[in-house]
Amino acid sequence: MKRLLAVGTMLIIALVIPTQQIAAALAGSEGDQQGQRGTQDDVPIVGQMLRVLTEKLDLTAEQQARITPILQKLHDIQQTLVQDKSLSREERLAKVRPYRYKADEEIREILTDAQKGKLDQYLQGPHPEMHGNLSGATPPPR
């Protein structure tokens, strides 16, 4: 159960970043995406994470709107930790873990039982699009 929660939390973190992009698109602001990405590409953007969750879980517009701030908060925390070069990878992961658990809980409160099942199933497999690189290392070229 703890492993599933940890995996769920990781998914949520990855989802936090895409939410920002989707929120901007829903607001009709396609041009200016400043702030959509942090200073590094190692933390997924909110819009990207929201897009993945929307595709995998069939989120409604209302759910997207409620999940976006959760993902944004998690993204901001992750970005701060990635930029802190005094922390080791393990320290970064340890510091972000409680925030991931909290985001997972908050997002699950918004989901239907069917969506929670889909989320659990999605988290069982590989889902690199939902994870950031908290090591602070430069990500490989895409």
N, C-alpha and C positions, 0 to 999 in steps of 0.2 A: 504494500500500500504506500509506504514511504517513497519507494522508487517511482511509482506511478505519479505521485504528487510532485516529485522532483522533475520528472519528465514533463509534466503538465506546466510546471513553472517555467521550464526552459522554453517551452512552446510559447507561452505567453510573452516572455521577454522578446522573443523573436518577432512576435506579432505586434508588439508595441510600436515599433518603428513604422510599419506600413500604414498604420491607422492615420498618421498625420497626413500622408499623401492623399488618402481617400477622403479625409475630412476636407482637405483643400479642394479636391475635385468636386465634392458634393456642394461646396460653397461657391463653386464656379470660378475659382482662381487657378487657372491652369498655368499661367505664365510664370509667376514668381514662386519658386520653390525654395527660396532661401530659408534656412532653418529646417528644411526637410531632412537633411543629412547633417550629421555632426561634422566635426573637423576631420574625422577619419571614417573610412568605409567599413570599419570593423564592427560597428554596431548597426544592426539592421534598422532601416527607417520605419517609422510607425505605419505609414501607408502601405508599405510592402507587407508587414506583418498582418495588418487588417485585411488586406487583399487575400492572403493565404487563408486566414480564418474564415473569411466570407465564402471563399470557394469550397473549403473543406466542410464547413458547418452550415452552409446556407443561411447566413446571418441576415436578418431583416435590417432595413435602414435604421429603425429605432435601436436595435441591438448594436449596430455599428456606431451609432452616435454615443451610446452609453459606454462602449468598450474603448473608444478612442482615447478619452482622458486617462484611463487606466494604463493603456499602452504607452501613452506619452510620458506619464510619470515614471514608468519603468525605464523607458528609453533615456530620459534625462539622468536618472541614477546611474544607469550603465555607462553613459557617455562620460560622466564625471569620474567613474572608477577607471575607465580605460585611459583617461588622460592623466591619472595619478601614477606617474612612473615610479614612485617610491614603493608601490605595492607589487608583490609577486603575483603570478597568475593564480595561485592557490588562495592568496589573500583576497584578490578581487572576487573570485568565485564565492568565497566564504561570506564576503560582505554583501554580495548581490543576492545570495540565496534566500534570505528572509523576505526580500522585496518581491522576488519571483513567486514565492509561496503565497504571499498576500495578493498579488495580482491574479494568480491562478484562482484563488478563492473568490475574489471579486468578480472575475469574468464568469466563473461557473454559476454564480448567483443570477446572472443575466440569461444564461442558456436554458433551453428546454431539456428535459431528460434525454430526448433523442439526440440532441446536439452534444450533450455531455458524453454520450456513448460514442459518437463520431469523434469527438476530441480524444477520448481515451484510446480509440483504435488508431487514430492518426499518430498519437504520441508513441505508440508501440513500435512504429517503423522509423526509418531515417527521415529526418526533416531538417536538413541543413539550412533551408531558407528561413528558418525561424530562429537561428542561433547567431549570436554575435561572437566576436573574438575578444574575449576579455583579457587575453594575454598582453594586448597592447602592441603585438607584432604587426608588421605590415601584411595585409592579406594578399593572397596570391592574385595575379591578374585574372580578370573574368573574360 
